[in-house]
Amino acid sequence: MDKVLRDILRKNQYFEEINPDRYVPEFLGLIVNGVVVYHVNWIDIIENEIVFVHKDIQTHPTISLVLENLNSLMIITNDGIKEVL
């Protein structure tokens, strides 16, 4: 799942790959498994986990999920909500 997710984020126009484990969303609003999460400055993929981080709160993630529990990922853009996964 981690390789598939990396490939999806790498090819998505709304994310910039910083390195194979870190992706920066173009917009700060995401919807993760139906829950709106604002101020996500980057996403880290660590082993079998996805971690959503805010730049001012790096001591703990805003959200952390085991990859097998990630059912949907959407981004809130100026043009509306776009499906990523």
C-alpha positions, 0 to 999 in steps of 0.5 A: 500500500505504501508504494501505491500511495507514494505513486498516487501522491507523486503523480497528483497535481496537488502534491509536491514530492520533497523526497520519497517519504514526504509530500507537500499539499498545494492547499492546506485543507484535506479530507481524510476518511471523511474528516476535514483536517486543516493546516496540513503542511506536509504528509510523511509516509513512514513504514506502514503509517501515514502522518499529517503534520502542521509546521508549528506542531512538529512534536506530534502529528495532526493525524496519524493512520495505519495505511490499511485504514486509509479509505479516502483522501481528498484535497480542498482546492479553490475549485472545490473538493478533489479526490486523491485516493 
